């Protein structure tokens, strides 16, 4: 169930997707559970969680679903060495952006990423240890930082 923030002034009051109000004291996400990290069975998704899910969705789209288009664009950029990038690499950039837009707007893909996120969060809350798949995500985040630093290898 995705909660929508009703009022920025009162962040503890949310409106559920069915229209009913939902209140919490602001602490319930991080208390309870066997290790004090929260209820492992909770499917509550906060605004912070949505940001994490969207970032993961982008990373998966970029590094897995659109890898060919991104590689094509960055090879073009490398060949042009930043000169006339807009004119020479316009087509590969458009293909990469179209691919990313397609996957970022895909509701089924979002639901799959959200399900995986909730599974890993539940595992962490149950055991107190990160799920083994988190190591792969950490590697993807490292690649993302390299890409931001300057058109690194995919």
C-alpha angles and dihedrals in degrees: 000000000000116000122211118213108242101191131013090209091059106034093173092068115078134170117229119227089257090058100254120127121251122194131186135170094245093249104072095090092063103038134073128028125101094293101029094255096114139276108319092209095052116117093189111136117200128199088260090053091051089054091052091047092050091049091051091047090053092048092050091047093048100042100033114018100036100027094121094051093046092048091050091052095047093046088054090049091048091050092050092040091219094304117127088352093154094055103034099040099036095110097048090046091052091049091049093048092047091051093048092047091050093054096040091054095046107110094195091054090048091051091051092050091046091050091051091047092051090048092052092045091050090050090051093048091049099045106021088231127101117254113257090244088064089074089061090050090050088055090050090051089052090053090048091055090050090051091051090049091059132318095298126179116289 
